[in-house]
Amino acid sequence: MAEYGHQGSSQPNIRTRDEVIQSGWHHSFGWLRRPELDDKDMNLWTYEEPNGDLRMSSDPRHERAAYLDLWETPRGERYFAFSVVPRTKA
């Protein structure tokens, strides 16, 4: 994770100079959809990163699939965030 900017929300802090360098569906980055770990009462959908970290999202579009952005800081550090790009299908 970057030392500044992204704080775990769906979109990094717009005041940073971080840039989106790639976007794609969760599986294209090695993320797994983990429906057995969802919290259906809270409408939270679970994904597992390749390193085993779990990420949860309350965005209803993520119930089936998540579209991700790969961000890069000016220092060359990279991190993922759920994309805010609108779409109609997952």
C-alpha positions in Angstrom: 0.0 0.0 0.0 1.2 3.5 -0.7 2.5 5.6 2.2 0.0 8.3 1.3 -3.1 8.8 -0.8 -5.1 5.6 -0.8 -6.7 4.9 2.6 -8.7 1.8 1.7 -11.7 3.5 0.2 -13.1 2.7 -3.2 -11.1 5.5 -4.8 -7.7 6.9 -3.8 -7.4 10.5 -2.6 -7.8 12.7 -5.7 -5.2 15.2 -4.3 -2.3 12.7 -4.8 -0.4 12.3 -8.0 -1.0 8.6 -8.1 -2.1 7.3 -11.5 -4.2 4.4 -12.7 -1.8 2.3 -14.9 -4.1 -0.7 -15.6 -7.7 -1.8 -15.0 -9.4 -5.2 -15.3 -11.6 -7.8 -13.8 -10.5 -9.2 -10.4 -9.5 -12.6 -11.9 -7.1 -11.0 -14.4 -5.0 -9.9 -11.4 -5.1 -13.2 -9.6 -7.9 -12.2 -7.2 -10.4 -14.8 -6.2 -14.1 -14.2 -5.5 -14.8 -15.8 -2.1 -18.6 -16.1 -1.7 -18.3 -18.5 1.2 -16.9 -15.6 3.2 -19.5 -13.0 2.3 -21.5 -11.3 5.0 -24.9 -11.4 3.4 -26.6 -9.7 6.3 -24.3 -6.7 5.8 -24.2 -7.0 2.0 -20.4 -7.4 2.0 -18.8 -9.3 -0.8 -15.4 -10.9 -0.2 -12.3 -11.1 -2.5 -8.9 -12.7 -1.8 -5.8 -11.1 -3.2 -2.9 -13.4 -4.4 -1.1 -12.8 -1.1 -4.0 -14.1 0.9 -5.3 -10.8 2.1 -9.1 -10.5 2.1 -10.9 -7.4 0.8 -14.6 -6.7 1.3 -16.9 -4.5 -0.7 -20.4 -3.2 -0.1 -20.8 -2.2 -3.7 -23.7 -4.3 -5.1 -21.9 -4.7 -8.4 -19.3 -6.7 -6.6 -21.6 -9.5 -5.7 -20.6 -11.4 -8.8 -17.4 -9.7 -10.0 -15.2 -6.7 -9.2 -13.4 -4.4 -11.6 -10.1 -3.2 -10.2 -7.7 -0.3 -10.9 -4.0 -0.8 -10.4 -2.5 2.5 -9.1 1.1 3.7 -9.1 2.5 6.4 -6.9 5.2 8.8 -8.1 7.7 6.6 -6.1 6.7 3.6 -8.1 4.7 1.8 -5.4 1.7 0.0 -6.7 -1.6 -0.9 -5.1 -5.1 -2.0 -6.1 -8.5 -0.3 -5.5 -12.0 -1.2 -6.5 -12.7 0.8 -9.7 -15.3 3.5 -9.7 -15.8 3.2 -13.5 -19.5 2.6 -14.1 -20.6 -0.5 -15.9 -23.8 -2.4 -16.4 -22.7 -6.0 -16.5 -20.3 -8.1 -14.4 
